[in-house]
Amino acid sequence: MTEHPLVTVVIPTYGRNDALHNTIDCIRSQTYLNWEVIVVDDNPMESEQRNKNQAFFAGLAEEHRIRYVAHADNLGACAARNTGVENANGDIIAFYDDDDVWFANKLERQLDFMREHELDFTFCWMNELYNGYRKVIEFRGEPDLYSALLRKGDGICTSAIMVKRAVALQSPFDVSLQSFQDFDYLLALAKSFKGQVQTEILMDYQISLQGISRNPSKKVQGLQFIIDKYGAEYESINFPAGLAELHQKQADFKLLLDHRWAALRGYFKAIKIAPGALKSWIKLIAAAITGKYVLTRVISRKQALQWQKASEKSASN
């Protein structure tokens, strides 16, 4: 890696024109100065958001480091990120979703980390913000990153990821995925390239009030993809409980969709894989008796307590 490589910041955007303004300002404030921005507009062609974005970027025509690319159709965030990578001039890619907030030194610190450890990719820790609470999303990636990701059972938001463009071209986002894209992307990178977690908080990730349980149908689809693609990998690392946890999560989302029988079958699968998992037994019995009532009550209460404790811990630090 050269001393001051050009970093291409890839921003997919859909339906959040106001947030996009703040995102551009955040990049302008970065302490690392050798960057370019590619915004990929995934809004429908005749939509109000498309028109607003076109007007906004027409006003930035003199800022040659900021480029605007528009999809002809709504293709999804994964396709938008791939489009950004394909159009990039930089040797390094940093993904940035337009509702997240980078710290001013994020690009500089991640580049230093990649150069120091001679990495193909990295991702940082972050603050997760929800309803006035804050918690730190930590991840160690040990003993090796790939198995650690499998054991964790999900990824981290794409705005935390920095990757060499040559690697990103070889390992694009899977455009068929509607959820868990970050998890699949990190697993693909970790399996084939040299990566490491940067144990430094360099961004804030904001969850909307509806965000924790939104789009359960997409979560079901995404989890099925992960189960189909990586199920055998859990066996290879002798961690059946991780695969059972994925089935259990999927059953939870099916139950939230009022698909009780499908959820019961999912809990049965989890129990068959890991018979000693008490949580799966409890959820199976509760779903059989009350449907989603107990699950929604428990989720709401558990999340409130988790966020409160995490916020108190962060404040004490």
VENJOTA-V953106 format. One record per residue. RES is the residue in three letters. SS is DSSP state (H for helix, E for strand, C for the rest). Layout:
RES	SS
RES	SS
This chain:
MET	C
THR	C
GLU	C
HIS	C
PRO	C
LEU	C
VAL	E
THR	E
VAL	E
VAL	E
ILE	E
PRO	E
THR	E
TYR	C
GLY	C
ARG	C
ASN	H
ASP	H
ALA	H
LEU	H
HIS	H
ASN	H
THR	H
ILE	H
ASP	H
CYS	H
ILE	H
ARG	H
SER	C
GLN	C
THR	C
TYR	C
LEU	C
ASN	C
TRP	E
GLU	E
VAL	E
ILE	E
VAL	E
VAL	E
ASP	E
ASP	C
ASN	C
PRO	C
MET	C
GLU	C
SER	C
GLU	H
GLN	H
ARG	H
ASN	H
LYS	H
ASN	H
GLN	H
ALA	H
PHE	H
PHE	H
ALA	H
GLY	C
LEU	C
ALA	C
GLU	C
GLU	C
HIS	C
ARG	C
ILE	E
ARG	E
TYR	E
VAL	E
ALA	E
HIS	C
ALA	C
ASP	C
ASN	C
LEU	C
GLY	C
ALA	H
CYS	H
ALA	H
ALA	H
ARG	H
ASN	H
THR	H
GLY	H
VAL	H
GLU	H
ASN	C
ALA	C
ASN	C
GLY	C
ASP	C
ILE	E
ILE	E
ALA	E
PHE	E
TYR	C
ASP	C
ASP	C
ASP	C
ASP	C
VAL	E
TRP	E
PHE	C
ALA	C
ASN	C
LYS	H
LEU	H
GLU	H
ARG	H
GLN	H
LEU	H
ASP	H
PHE	H
MET	H
ARG	H
GLU	H
HIS	H
GLU	C
LEU	C
ASP	C
PHE	E
THR	E
PHE	E
CYS	E
TRP	E
MET	E
ASN	E
GLU	E
LEU	E
TYR	E
ASN	C
GLY	C
TYR	E
ARG	E
LYS	E
VAL	E
ILE	E
GLU	C
PHE	C
ARG	C
GLY	C
GLU	C
PRO	C
ASP	C
LEU	H
TYR	H
SER	H
ALA	H
LEU	H
LEU	H
ARG	H
LYS	H
GLY	C
ASP	C
GLY	C
ILE	C
CYS	C
THR	H
SER	H
ALA	H
ILE	E
MET	E
VAL	E
LYS	E
ARG	H
ALA	H
VAL	H
ALA	H
LEU	H
GLN	H
SER	C
PRO	C
PHE	C
ASP	C
VAL	C
SER	C
LEU	C
GLN	C
SER	C
PHE	C
GLN	H
ASP	H
PHE	H
ASP	H
TYR	H
LEU	H
LEU	H
ALA	H
LEU	H
ALA	H
LYS	H
SER	H
PHE	C
LYS	C
GLY	E
GLN	E
VAL	E
GLN	E
THR	E
GLU	E
ILE	E
LEU	E
MET	E
ASP	E
TYR	E
GLN	E
ILE	C
SER	C
LEU	C
GLN	C
GLY	C
ILE	C
SER	C
ARG	C
ASN	C
PRO	H
SER	H
LYS	H
LYS	H
VAL	H
GLN	H
GLY	H
LEU	H
GLN	H
PHE	H
ILE	H
ILE	H
ASP	H
LYS	H
TYR	H
GLY	H
ALA	H
GLU	H
TYR	H
GLU	H
SER	H
ILE	C
ASN	C
PHE	C
PRO	H
ALA	H
GLY	H
LEU	H
ALA	H
GLU	H
LEU	H
HIS	H
GLN	H
LYS	H
GLN	H
ALA	H
ASP	H
PHE	H
LYS	H
LEU	H
LEU	H
LEU	C
ASP	C
HIS	C
ARG	H
TRP	H
ALA	H
ALA	H
LEU	H
ARG	H
GLY	H
TYR	H
PHE	H
LYS	H
ALA	H
ILE	H
LYS	H
ILE	H
ALA	C
PRO	C
GLY	C
ALA	C
LEU	H
LYS	H
SER	H
TRP	H
ILE	H
LYS	H
LEU	H
ILE	H
ALA	H
ALA	H
ALA	H
ILE	H
THR	H
GLY	C
LYS	C
TYR	H
VAL	H
LEU	H
THR	H
ARG	H
VAL	H
ILE	H
SER	H
ARG	H
LYS	H
GLN	H
ALA	H
LEU	H
GLN	H
TRP	H
GLN	H
LYS	H
ALA	H
SER	H
GLU	H
LYS	H
SER	H
ALA	H
SER	H
ASN	C
